[in-house]
């Protein structure tokens, strides 16, 4: 009985530690970074409303923190708040015109919305700014988020869009709603 109580206490402590680690981060190097990191955790877990709250809190503490605008844009995109997502992407890019991840994720939104010329321009800009974005998510990201499948890379998507845009309009196959809705956020 004593061993069972000790085991239960140990498991409780591990659980509490996990909750604490989930809700907090190491030292904050930039004002608003803690909330930004928590927002990213919520994004990765698919809790978009909670993510948006954390990114908003980050931005209230540091209105000039471009990564939080990117996070907010991704959450808004997943929540179907398209115009707000575009506005948040614009803010992130205006603050940091070299922010490859912002261009890559705005490209995904443009792609989903059928703005293929703008999506191509954004994908290309992202790849120019940060070429390793073209490699797709790394092995650890794939293991944690989609171990059974390798998502397409930005480079593959650019090639596909270019190929499809060469076809007559009636033969193009650029939009696959079922697959598009399952696409996860991507950050290198």
C-alpha positions as CSV (number, residue, x, y, z in Angstrom):
1,X,0.0,0.0,0.0
2,X,2.8,2.3,0.9
3,X,4.5,1.8,-2.5
4,X,1.2,2.5,-4.3
5,X,0.9,5.8,-2.4
6,X,4.5,6.8,-3.2
7,X,3.9,5.9,-6.9
8,X,0.7,7.9,-7.0
9,X,2.5,10.9,-5.4
10,X,5.4,10.6,-7.9
11,X,2.9,10.5,-10.8
12,X,1.1,13.5,-9.4
13,X,4.3,15.5,-9.2
14,X,5.3,14.5,-12.7
15,X,1.8,15.7,-13.9
16,X,2.1,19.0,-12.1
17,X,5.6,19.5,-13.5
18,X,4.3,18.8,-17.0
19,X,1.5,21.3,-16.6
20,X,3.9,23.9,-15.2
21,X,6.3,23.3,-18.1
22,X,3.5,23.6,-20.6
23,X,2.3,26.9,-19.1
24,X,5.7,28.5,-18.6
25,X,8.9,28.9,-20.4
26,X,12.5,29.6,-19.5
27,X,13.7,33.2,-19.2
28,X,12.0,35.7,-21.4
29,X,14.7,37.4,-23.6
30,X,12.2,39.7,-25.3
31,X,9.1,41.3,-23.7
32,X,6.1,39.2,-24.7
33,X,8.2,36.1,-25.6
34,X,6.7,33.9,-22.9
35,X,3.2,34.5,-24.2
36,X,4.5,34.0,-27.8
37,X,5.9,30.6,-26.8
38,X,2.8,29.5,-25.1
39,X,0.8,30.7,-28.1
40,X,2.9,28.5,-30.3
41,X,2.3,25.5,-28.0
42,X,-1.4,26.1,-28.3
43,X,-1.1,26.4,-32.1
44,X,0.8,23.1,-32.3
45,X,-2.0,21.4,-30.2
46,X,-4.7,22.9,-32.4
47,X,-6.1,25.2,-29.7
48,X,-6.4,28.3,-31.9
49,X,-8.6,30.4,-29.7
50,X,-6.2,30.0,-26.8
51,X,-3.2,30.7,-29.1
52,X,-4.8,33.9,-30.3
53,X,-5.3,35.1,-26.7
54,X,-1.6,34.5,-25.9
55,X,-0.4,36.2,-29.0
56,X,-2.7,39.2,-28.2
57,X,-1.3,39.3,-24.7
58,X,2.3,39.2,-26.1
59,X,1.4,42.1,-28.4
60,X,-0.1,44.1,-25.6
61,X,3.2,43.8,-23.8
62,X,5.3,44.3,-26.9
63,X,3.4,45.7,-29.9
64,X,6.6,45.6,-32.0
65,X,7.2,41.8,-31.7
66,X,6.7,40.6,-35.3
67,X,6.7,36.8,-34.4
68,X,3.5,37.4,-32.3
69,X,1.8,38.9,-35.4
70,X,2.8,35.8,-37.3
71,X,1.4,33.5,-34.6
72,X,-1.8,35.5,-34.5
73,X,-2.1,35.3,-38.3
74,X,-1.7,31.6,-38.3
75,X,-4.3,31.2,-35.5
76,X,-6.7,33.5,-37.4
77,X,-6.1,31.5,-40.6
78,X,-7.1,28.3,-38.8
79,X,-10.1,30.0,-37.2
80,X,-11.4,31.2,-40.6
81,X,-10.7,34.8,-39.9
82,X,-9.2,35.4,-43.3
83,X,-9.1,39.3,-43.4
84,X,-7.7,39.5,-39.9
85,X,-5.1,36.9,-40.8
86,X,-4.0,38.9,-43.9
87,X,-3.8,42.0,-41.7
88,X,-1.6,40.2,-39.1
89,X,0.7,38.8,-41.8
90,X,1.0,42.4,-43.2
91,X,2.0,43.7,-39.8
92,X,4.6,41.0,-39.3
93,X,6.1,41.6,-42.8
94,X,6.0,45.4,-42.4
95,X,7.9,45.1,-39.1
96,X,10.4,42.6,-40.6
97,X,10.6,42.6,-44.4
98,X,13.1,39.7,-44.1
99,X,10.7,37.4,-42.2
100,X,10.7,34.4,-44.4
101,X,8.3,32.4,-42.2
102,X,5.7,35.2,-42.5
103,X,5.9,35.1,-46.3
104,X,5.7,31.3,-46.3
105,X,2.6,31.2,-44.1
106,X,1.0,34.1,-46.0
107,X,1.6,32.1,-49.1
108,X,-0.3,29.2,-47.6
109,X,-3.3,31.5,-46.9
110,X,-3.1,33.0,-50.4
111,X,-3.0,29.4,-51.7
112,X,-6.0,28.3,-49.7
113,X,-7.9,31.4,-50.9
114,X,-7.2,30.7,-54.5
115,X,-4.8,33.7,-55.0
116,X,-2.2,31.5,-56.7
117,X,-0.2,34.3,-58.3
118,X,0.2,36.0,-54.9
119,X,0.9,32.6,-53.3
120,X,3.7,31.9,-55.8
121,X,5.2,35.4,-55.2
122,X,5.1,34.8,-51.4
123,X,6.5,31.2,-51.6
124,X,9.3,32.5,-53.8
125,X,10.1,35.4,-51.5
126,X,10.1,33.0,-48.5
127,X,12.5,30.7,-50.3
128,X,14.7,33.6,-51.3
129,X,14.9,34.9,-47.7
130,X,15.3,31.6,-46.0
131,X,16.2,28.8,-48.5
132,X,15.9,26.0,-45.8
133,X,12.2,26.6,-45.7
134,X,12.1,24.8,-49.0
135,X,13.2,21.6,-47.3
136,X,10.0,21.2,-45.3
137,X,9.6,20.4,-41.7
138,X,12.5,18.5,-40.0
139,X,12.4,14.9,-38.8
140,X,11.5,15.9,-35.2
141,X,8.6,18.1,-36.3
142,X,7.3,15.3,-38.5
143,X,7.7,12.7,-35.8
144,X,5.7,14.9,-33.3
145,X,3.0,16.1,-35.7
146,X,2.5,13.7,-38.6
147,X,4.7,10.6,-38.2
148,X,2.9,8.7,-40.9
149,X,3.2,11.2,-43.7
150,X,5.8,13.6,-45.1
151,X,4.0,16.9,-45.8
152,X,4.8,18.6,-49.1
153,X,7.6,21.2,-49.0
154,X,7.3,24.8,-50.2
155,X,9.6,23.9,-53.1
156,X,7.3,21.1,-54.1
157,X,4.2,23.3,-53.8
158,X,5.8,26.1,-56.0
159,X,6.6,23.5,-58.7
160,X,3.1,22.1,-58.5
161,X,1.4,25.5,-58.8
162,X,3.6,26.5,-61.7
163,X,2.8,23.2,-63.4
164,X,-0.9,23.5,-62.9
165,X,-1.0,27.2,-64.0
166,X,0.4,26.0,-67.4
167,X,-2.7,23.9,-68.0
168,X,-5.9,25.2,-69.4
169,X,-8.2,26.5,-66.7
170,X,-10.6,23.6,-66.9
171,X,-7.8,21.1,-66.3
172,X,-6.2,22.8,-63.3
173,X,-6.3,21.1,-59.9
174,X,-5.0,23.6,-57.5
175,X,-7.5,23.4,-54.6
176,X,-8.2,20.3,-52.6
177,X,-10.4,21.4,-49.7
178,X,-10.0,18.2,-47.6
179,X,-6.3,18.3,-47.7
180,X,-6.0,22.1,-47.5
181,X,-8.0,22.2,-44.3
182,X,-5.7,19.6,-42.7
183,X,-2.5,21.5,-43.5
184,X,-0.5,22.4,-40.4
185,X,1.3,25.5,-39.6
186,X,5.0,25.5,-40.5
187,X,7.9,27.1,-38.9
188,X,11.5,26.1,-39.3
